[in-house]
Amino acid sequence: MKSLQQLVRPNIWKLSPYSSARDEYSGHEAHVFLDANENPYNSPYNRYPDPLQRELKAMIAPIKQVPAECIFLGNGSDEAIDLVYRVFCEPTHDNVVAIEPTYGMYKVCADINNVEYRPVLLDEHFMIKANKLLAACDKNTKVIWICAPNNPTGNNMPVEEIEQLLRSFQGIVVVDEAYSDFSTVPVFRKRLGEFPNLIVLNTMSKAWGCAAIRLGMAFASKEIISIFNKVKYPYNINLLTQQHAKEALGDKEQVEKWVGILLQERRSMIDSFKELAVCEKVYPTDANFFLAKMTDAKGIYNYLVEKGIIVRNRSRIKLCDNCLRITIGSKDENAQLLGALRVLK
C-alpha cells in the first residue's frame, strides 16, 4: 500500500485537533474541576464525557480481541463511514469503489463529501471478484468498500477475494462486519496486524440489541485510529451511551443467548418461507435477516403494511428484483408474519 501520509488528505495530515480541557492534564487524580466552564450541579450529567471513551474501549478490547488503541468509537457506524471520506478522500478529485448492491450509506456519504462513487455489480450469487473491483480502480481511488455479511443480500464474501484486495490495492479497504456475530466465517478485525490498509467496522446495533444508543466501532492500525480521533468531534459519544454500553458489555452471556435464539429462528423462518406459495426463492444468509424472491414483492409488501407488519421491499435495488428483506424477529413476530403470508396464493 501507499504510505499513510500519501493516502490521507494533506490538510487532515497537518490538522491540529481541538484540545479539550480534560486532555490537558495528566499524572494526577483530580477531584476539583474548574477547567471546562461546566455547571457544578446536576452530577454526573453536568460533566463532559471522556472524549476518548477509555473505560468503554478497555471493556470492548478483550471481547473483540483488538487492542484498545486500535478501536475508534462513533455515533453509529455511520460516523466512521463518514470519517473515512473526510480523512482519505479529496472532494471532486478522489473516488471510491464499492460492491453493488450493498449498504446505502457508503454512497450517501460519498455524495455528501462530493466524492465519486464507483459501484461494481456482484455476480448472480451475490459474490465478489477481486479482479473486477481492482479493474474499477485508478490512481485516484482511495477506498474499496466491502460489506461482509452483505446488506441487503445477507451472504458473506469469499475470504480469499478480500485478502487479494488487501494485498493488491494501494489504498484503504473497509470491511463492514456489522452482521459478523451471526456468521461462522472468521472475522477480519483479528488480522489488523497483517494488513495496515484494513479498516473493519462493527456495531452495537445488531447482536447486542443496542440500536437506540447509536454506538459504532472501527478497528484499524493505531496510526489510522489516531487520525480518526483528531478529526472526530470532541465529545462524539455521550455519557448515557457510554454507560449503557458498559452495562451491555458486562452481560456477554445474554447476548450469546440472543444470537443462539435468532440463529434458530433464522433456520425455522427460512424453512417456512420455502414452503410459502408466494415465495420463489430464499437466498443464503449469514446475517440476522434473509432476502426472499417473491411472486409480487410490492403487492405483498403493501398487504403486510395493512396488517401492521413491516418488512423491507428491496425490489428497486440492482439484482434484488421482486425481493423482500426479512429481519428475524421474536418467535411471536415471526409467527405473525408467516400467518399473514400463508393465506396468500
Secondary structure, 3 states (H helix, E strand, C coil): CCCHHHHCCHHHHCCCCCCCHHHCCCCCCCCCCCCCCCCCCCCCCCCCCCCCCHHHHHHHHHHHCCCHHHEEEECCHHHHHHHHHHHHCCCCCCEEEEEECCCCHHHHHHHHCCCEEEEEECCCCCCCCHHHHHHCCCCCEEEEEEECCCCCCCCCCCHHHHHHHHHHCCCEEEEECCCHHHCCCCCHHHHCCCCCCEEEEEECCCCCCCHHHCCEEEECCHHHHHHHHHHCCCCCCCHHHHHHHHHHHCCHHHHHHHHHHHHHHHHHHHHHHHCCCCEEEECCCCCCEEEEEECCHHHHHHHHHHCCCCCEECCCCCCCCCEEEEECCCHHHHHHHHHHHHCCC
